[in-house]
Amino acid sequence: MNVLDENIIAPERERLREWRIHFRYIGGEVGHRGMKDREEIIPLLHAIRQPTFFTRDQGFYSSILRHPGYCLVYLDVEADETADSVRQFLRCQLFRTRSQRMGKVARVRHSGISYWQRHERDEQMVSW
């Protein structure tokens, strides 16, 4: 399941719906509005089966947050570019399936994706 943070604006969520990218979002369909970032969202992700969590909050891009049960994606782009970035990430060969995403913490930028993978010591990078 794709989960969007509440910091992803409504017009971008609508674009994802138009593209038939399924998701639930914090504060509307899962969790509650104003959830504390790491203190409340991480436990919520543990309760959902294999979620991929998309956020614009840089605090989620940390190697210590790697876990086999979820994927964290920090969208390091402007607010009105998040839908395009989500779609581009989900189409990337390395992240296309849920099983490929699990255990990773990724940062999406215009230049590509950098990510931490479980059981890997170094940060990995892939260009678009």
N, C-alpha and C positions, 0 to 999 in steps of 0.2 A: 504494500500500500504506500502511495506517495502522500506525504503529509507536508502541508505548507505552514510556515510560521505566520503569525498574524501580521508581521511586518511586510508581507507581500500584499500589495494593494489590490483592491477589487477589480479594476480594469485588467490587470495582469491575470488574475484568476479566471476572469471571463474569457480571455484569449486562450488559456489552456483548455477550458471547456469546449470552446469552438473547435479546437484541434483534437478533441476527444481524448485528452490526457486526463485520466481519472486521478482524483486526489480528494483528500479531506483537509480541512484547515483548522488550525488552533483557534479556539474562541467561537467557532461557528458550528463545527461538526464533530470536533473531538477536543477534549480538554475544556478549558474555560478561558475567557478573555483575561488578559493581564497575567498569564502564567509566568512565574519566575523562570528565567532562562534555563540554566543548567540544573537548578535545584528541583524544578518541577517537570520540565520537559523530558529530561533524560529518563526519569522513572516512568513517565508516560510511554516513551518509546519502547521500554522494556516490556510493557503490557500489551503492545501491538505486535502482531506477527510480521516479522521482517519488513519494517517500514524504511522508507527512504525519506529523510527529513530535509526539506529545503528551507533555508533561512538567509537573511541578509545581515545577520549578526556575526561579526568576526570572531566572537568568543567561542563559537562552536568549531572553529578550525584549529584543533589541537590534537596532537598525536595521542595524548593520554585518554581521549574520548573514543578511541577505537574499541569496537565490540562486535562479536560475531553475529549478534542479533539485529543489527541495524546499520544504516549508512547515513552519514551526515554530509550535507552539501551546503557549503557557504558560497552564496552567489555574490561575488565581488564585482558587481556591475551596478549601473544606475537603476533606480526603482522601476522605470518604464522599460527596462530591458530584461526583467526577470523571466517573463514567459519564454522569450526567445532562448535564454540561457538554460532554462529547465529542459526545453525541447532538445536543444543541441546536446546537452549532457546525456539525456536518455537515449539519444541516437548514436552516441559515441560507442564504437566497437567494444571498448573495455568495460563499459558500464550498461550495456544494453539490457541485460537480464538481471533480475533480482538477485540471483545467486552470485553474479559477478560483482554486485555492489556491496554485498554484506561484508562487514569488517573494515570498511573504508571510511575515511574522513577526507572529503575533497573540497577544493577551492576552484570555482569556475571563474575564469577571466576571459577577456577578449582574445588573449594570446593562446589560451588552452586551459588544461586542467592540471593542477598539482594535487597530489593526494598522498595520504599516509595509509598504508595497508597493514592489516594485522600480520604479525610475525615478520615484518620487514623493518629493518632499522632505519633506512634512509627514505626521505621524501622522494616520490616519483613524479615525473612530469610527462605530459603528452601534449603536443601542439595540435591545433585544429588542422 
